[in-house]
Amino acid sequence: MTVEAISQESKGYSIEHQFLYADYTPLCDNRNLIEMVKDFVALTGKLIRLHIDNEKLASTLKTAESLRHDVMLALSQIRTNTASAMDWFHTNHPDALVTKLHTSSTALLNDASKTISSLLDNTEAGFDEQHKKYKEDIMTRINDNHSAAATLMQSWLSTDYKNFPSLMLSSTFTELDVIIESSDLKAYAVYRDTSINRRGRNTARNKEKNSMSLNYLFRIDTSEIEFWHGVRKLSEFGLKELMLPIGMKAPISQKLKKAFSFGSRKNNDVVKEPEFVKVDDYHLLSIRLDGEKTLFIQLVPDLTKPDSERIEITYDVSNFLSLHSQHTDSNTPPEATLPTINYKSRKNGKWVESTDLLRIEEITQASDKSKIWFLGTAILEKLRILQNVNIVTSMGKLQLLKANDNDIVLFDAPTKVNFPLLFELLSLVASSFTPLIKSLKEKTPVSGELILREEVEKGQRKEYTVRLDDLKSQLPVTHYCGRSVLDILQL
């Protein structure tokens, strides 16, 4: 089964159609490779053009700044020349200023000087204002291009399950976090955190250059999502009378017996018994699903005091399926599959923790293990709502995109894209497409084309075709990333 099939099947989606090469042999990756390649090439081409446009705008901005400098220098020179001319006249024609026309001549020269100075001031202020507006307009267009690039990446990453080549998909690990943020105790914040460690071509010769770690984070708006639009109690997961262990305690009778006992120390030892709390009204504080491996939940009796008392349960998700298939007739799951339950409370300003409580024999025997397992499966079932393929696309907002721990996108105001690092990522993605394109070319009988067939209902088939020249035309060869991707894809 392919990586995609496993991924889709685990989330409750079925794959009904079969994709074939042009020679009718089945694909090992049962997805529409033609559309995947077309989408990737189109994405790369759009991002390159945004970068080219930004480079032109940056050049224009630099030219405009140079022009402003030259104009201001010219105006300053006119101001200096005017002052020099006035000084020269006073120096070389002093007699004209001592005649009976002295007063009117001086006034005339002063007025002329003020008029010229005013004209220069107005010209300088007007030009400076126009230059400022022109610069702001250019910067707005540059920022818009950065935002457009971030939006393109958000759209492509939100459907990673169908866009990533199998080589990338097999290296993908996704963590789903549902938490109550301190700023709002009435709603959950949901984060989908995905990481990939991928190596490109020639890794043996240059391991560092051709390897890359990728990390991207989506925040999902839960305001309109069924079930998750508000904070939930455990009873809302279909459980009643659920008792969870919080440790071992000494019965009151034992405490009284010890207090009035005068026997030996050995005889005074208190025999403890399991202590449980009813958690139907406990709130679900947080959930973390690590891939399809580990489910971690935190429960609290009071959301306003999450640090005073909490229960933490860790499930091995793989045990859910095995329990369902192997123990449907038993209400007692084997101890080897038991989850881990920890209880934390704050006493006298310090945390007191009881760990792995189900490993204590007395607690294990007294616990309703079937209900504890049901809690995990019930929560996991509700998490599947958040894993729906349409949720991230329609309600997700990209919050983080990094490669090798360096930001590709900075989501400050304004958004800023590190295009060189982004193009490095795209080149590495292209290397994952290379073997797929090679196979398509080898099995396509028509030169200069890629052909893929799809079996649909009643033995009918669809055919998908793309011309290599059409793919090439979308990648500007004048740009280094365009040339690099064309070379890697071997179009």
KEBA-959549 format. One record per residue (C-alpha): x, y, z. Coordinates in steps of 0.1 Angstrom, whole numbers, padded with zeros to 4 digits, always signed. Each point is the difference from the previous one (the first is absolute). Layout:
BEGIN
XYZ
...
# end
This chain:
BEGIN
+0000+0000+0000
+0013+0035-0008
+0008+0027+0025
-0030+0019-0013
-0023-0030+0004
+0011-0006+0035
-0004+0037+0008
-0035+0002-0015
-0012-0033+0014
+0011+0010+0036
-0023+0031-0002
-0030-0019-0014
+0004+0009-0036
-0002-0026-0027
+0018-0001-0034
-0024-0012-0026
+0019+0006-0033
+0031-0016-0013
+0027+0020-0019
+0020-0016-0027
+0030+0009-0021
-0005+0005-0038
+0009-0037-0005
-0028-0010+0025
+0023-0011+0027
-0011+0012+0035
+0017+0028+0018
+0016-0008+0033
-0013+0034+0012
-0037-0001-0007
-0004+0038-0006
-0003+0022-0030
+0037+0007-0006
-0007+0022-0031
-0020+0024+0021
+0025-0001+0028
+0028+0010-0024
-0020+0026-0017
-0010+0016+0033
+0036+0000+0012
+0014+0015-0032
-0028+0027+0000
+0007+0008+0037
+0038+0003-0007
-0006+0022-0030
-0023+0024+0018
+0024+0003+0029
+0029+0007-0023
-0020+0027-0018
-0008+0016+0033
+0037+0001+0009
+0009+0014-0035
-0026+0027+0005
+0013+0008+0034
+0036+0003-0013
-0012+0024-0027
-0019+0020+0026
+0030+0001+0023
+0021+0012-0029
-0026+0027-0008
+0000+0010+0037
+0038+0003-0001
-0002+0021-0032
-0026+0023+0016
+0021+0005+0031
+0029+0009-0023
-0022+0025-0019
-0011+0015+0033
+0036+0005+0011
+0009+0016-0034
-0030+0024+0001
+0006+0010+0036
+0037+0006-0009
-0010+0021-0030
-0024+0021+0022
+0026+0004+0026
+0024+0012-0027
-0025+0025-0013
-0004+0013+0036
+0038+0003+0004
+0004+0017-0034
-0027+0025+0008
+0016+0009+0033
+0034+0003-0017
-0014+0023-0027
-0015+0023+0026
+0033+0001+0019
+0019+0007-0032
-0023+0029-0008
+0004+0015+0035
+0037-0004-0002
+0006+0013-0035
-0026+0028-0002
+0000+0017+0034
-0005+0035-0015
-0035-0010-0013
-0010-0006+0036
+0012+0033+0015
-0020+0022-0024
-0034+0015+0007
-0015-0032-0014
+0017-0020+0027
-0031-0009+0019
-0021-0010-0030
+0029-0020-0015
+0007-0019+0031
-0037-0008+0003
-0001-0011-0036
+0029-0024+0005
-0014-0014+0032
-0034-0006-0016
+0016-0017-0029
+0021-0022+0024
-0031-0009+0020
-0020-0008-0032
+0027-0023-0013
+0004-0017+0034
-0038-0005+0003
-0001-0015-0035
+0028-0023+0009
-0017-0010+0033
-0033-0007-0018
+0017-0020-0027
+0020-0020+0025
-0031-0007+0022
-0022-0009-0030
+0026-0024-0015
+0007-0016+0034
-0037-0006+0004
-0004-0015-0034
+0031-0022+0005
-0014-0012+0033
-0033-0010-0016
+0018-0017-0028
+0022-0019+0024
-0030-0011+0021
-0017-0012-0031
+0030-0021-0010
+0003-0014+0035
-0037-0009+0000
+0005-0020-0032
+0030-0017+0014
-0018-0009+0032
-0030-0012-0020
+0023-0023-0019
+0014-0014+0032
-0036-0006+0013
-0010-0016-0033
+0030-0024+0002
-0009-0009+0036
-0036-0007-0011
+0011-0022-0028
+0021-0021+0024
-0028-0001+0025
-0024-0014-0027
+0025-0026-0012
+0010-0012+0035
-0036-0002+0012
-0005-0028-0025
+0034-0016+0006
-0016-0035+0000
-0007+0003-0037
+0028+0024-0011
+0031-0017+0015
+0018-0027-0019
+0001-0033+0018
+0037+0005+0009
-0010+0031+0020
-0032-0014+0013
+0018-0030+0015
+0022+0024+0020
-0029+0021+0013
-0010+0000+0037
-0030+0020+0012
-0009+0010+0035
-0035+0012+0009
-0004+0022+0031
-0032+0011+0015
+0005+0024+0029
-0018+0026+0021
+0018+0032-0003
+0002+0021+0032
-0015+0030-0019
-0032-0019-0006
-0013-0027+0023
-0031-0006-0021
+0015-0013-0032
+0028-0023-0013
+0028+0010-0022
+0010-0027-0025
+0035-0003-0015
+0011-0024-0027
+0038-0002+0001
+0018-0019-0028
+0037-0008-0003
+0019-0016-0028
+0036-0011-0003
+0009-0004-0036
+0032-0005-0020
+0005+0008-0036
+0022-0013-0028
+0037-0008+0005
-0003-0001+0038
+0030-0023+0001
+0023+0026-0014
-0015+0030+0017
-0022-0010+0029
-0004+0034+0016
-0008+0018-0032
-0027-0024-0012
-0018-0006+0032
-0027+0021+0015
-0024+0000+0029
-0034+0016-0006
-0024+0011+0027
-0034+0017-0005
-0028+0008+0024
-0037+0007-0006
-0023+0015+0025
-0036-0012-0006
-0030+0022+0009
-0024-0021+0020
-0028+0025+0003
-0021-0018-0026
+0012-0036+0004
-0024-0026+0013
+0007-0010+0036
+0033+0020+0003
-0015+0035+0001
-0001+0000+0038
+0017-0015+0030
-0011-0035+0008
-0005-0021+0031
+0008-0037+0000
-0037-0009+0003
-0005+0015-0035
+0021-0028-0015
-0026-0025+0010
+0014-0011+0033
-0018-0003+0033
+0012-0009+0035
+0036+0000-0012
+0024-0005+0030
+0037+0007-0005
+0027-0008+0025
+0020+0028+0016
+0022-0021+0024
-0001-0021+0031
-0014+0012+0033
-0003-0013+0035
-0036-0007+0011
-0013+0020+0030
-0004-0031+0020
+0037-0008-0006
+0010+0035+0010
-0020-0003+0032
+0014-0034+0008
+0036+0012-0004
-0007+0031+0021
-0011-0021+0030
+0023-0030-0006
+0029-0006+0025
+0014-0031-0017
+0031-0005-0020
+0008+0023-0030
-0006-0029-0023
-0035-0005+0013
-0006+0037-0003
+0006+0001-0038
-0030+0015-0018
-0015-0022-0028
-0009+0024-0028
-0028-0004-0025
-0006+0015-0035
-0015+0034-0002
-0022+0010-0029
-0019+0032-0011
-0031+0002-0021
+0010+0020-0031
-0033+0004-0019
+0001+0038+0007
+0037+0004-0006
+0009+0022-0029
+0022-0011-0029
+0030+0025+0004
+0021-0012-0030
+0005-0028-0025
+0031-0009-0020
+0000-0026-0027
+0035-0009-0012
-0005-0013-0035
-0021-0032+0004
+0022-0012+0029
-0007+0017+0033
-0030+0017+0014
+0006+0023+0030
-0028+0017+0020
-0002+0022+0030
-0031+0003+0022
-0007+0026+0027
-0029+0005+0024
+0002+0038-0002
+0011+0019-0032
+0007+0031+0020
+0026-0019+0021
+0017-0023-0025
+0032-0001+0021
-0016-0011+0032
-0010-0036-0011
+0000-0020-0032
-0001-0035-0013
+0022-0010-0030
-0007-0031-0021
+0022-0013-0028
-0013-0026-0025
+0018-0021-0025
-0023+0005-0030
+0011-0032-0017
-0016-0019+0029
-0034+0013-0009
-0002-0020-0031
+0015-0031+0016
-0024+0002+0029
-0030+0003-0023
+0011-0030-0021
+0012-0023+0027
-0020+0009+0031
-0035+0007-0012
-0014-0028+0022
+0020+0011+0031
-0004+0030+0023
+0035-0004+0013
+0028+0013-0022
+0034-0016+0006
+0023+0019+0024
+0026+0003-0027
-0023+0024-0019
-0010+0022+0029
+0004+0037-0004
+0021+0021+0024
-0019+0021+0026
+0018+0027+0020
-0016+0022+0026
+0014+0034+0010
-0011+0023+0028
+0015+0030+0016
+0004-0001+0038
+0017+0027+0020
+0011+0017-0032
+0018-0032-0013
-0011-0025-0027
-0007-0035+0014
-0001-0026-0028
-0011-0037+0000
+0012-0016-0032
-0011-0031-0021
-0028-0008+0025
-0013-0030-0020
+0033-0018+0006
-0010-0002+0037
-0016-0034+0004
-0027+0011+0024
-0010+0029-0022
+0000-0022-0031
-0023-0025+0016
-0024+0026+0012
-0002+0020-0032
-0026-0003-0027
+0026-0003-0028
-0026-0003-0028
-0015+0034+0009
+0035+0015+0001
+0007-0014-0035
-0034+0012-0012
+0009+0035+0011
+0031-0001-0023
-0020-0014-0030
-0028+0025+0005
+0024+0030+0000
+0019-0014-0030
-0033-0003-0019
-0008+0036+0006
+0035+0010-0011
-0007-0016-0033
-0023+0030-0007
+0031+0023+0002
+0019-0023-0023
-0026+0003-0028
+0019+0010-0032
-0023+0031-0005
+0005+0014+0035
+0036+0013-0005
-0008+0013-0035
-0031+0019+0011
+0007+0010+0036
+0038-0002+0003
+0024+0029+0001
+0037-0006-0006
+0019+0013+0031
+0035-0013-0006
+0021-0013-0029
+0037-0009+0007
+0027-0018-0018
+0031-0011+0020
-0013+0020+0029
+0001+0032-0021
-0032+0019-0007
-0012-0002-0036
-0029+0023+0008
-0001+0026+0028
-0037+0006+0009
+0006+0034+0015
-0015+0032-0014
+0007+0000-0028
+0005-0037-0010
+0035-0006-0013
+0012-0030-0021
+0036-0012-0002
-0001-0008-0037
+0035-0015-0003
-0008-0025+0028
-0034-0006-0016
+0016-0008-0033
+0024-0023+0016
-0030-0019+0015
-0017-0001-0034
+0031-0015-0016
+0001-0027+0026
-0037-0007-0006
+0007-0003-0037
+0026-0027+0007
-0028-0020+0016
-0020+0003-0033
+0029-0011-0022
-0005-0038+0002
-0037+0004-0005
+0004+0021-0032
+0027-0024-0012
-0024-0029+0003
-0028+0019-0017
+0023+0009-0029
+0012-0036-0004
-0035-0014-0001
-0015+0028-0022
+0001-0010-0037
-0004+0036-0013
+0032+0020+0000
-0001+0033+0018
-0031-0010+0021
-0009-0016+0034
-0030-0022-0001
-0019-0016+0029
-0032-0020+0000
-0026-0005+0027
-0024-0029+0003
-0035+0012+0010
-0033-0018+0004
-0011-0028-0023
+0034-0005-0016
+0001+0035-0015
+0033+0020+0000
+0010+0036+0000
+0032+0013-0015
+0021+0029+0013
+0026+0015-0022
+0024+0029+0003
+0026+0012-0026
+0035+0005+0014
+0003+0033-0019
-0031+0013+0019
+0018-0008+0033
+0032+0016-0012
-0018+0032-0010
-0011+0006+0036
+0036+0001+0013
+0020+0031-0009
+0034-0012-0012
+0015+0034+0007
-0005-0006+0037
+0024-0023+0019
-0028-0019+0017
-0018-0005-0033
+0032-0015-0016
+0006-0021+0031
-0035-0015+0001
+0001-0007-0038
+0033-0017+0003
-0011-0021+0030
-0033-0010-0015
+0017-0008-0033
-0028+0014-0020
# end
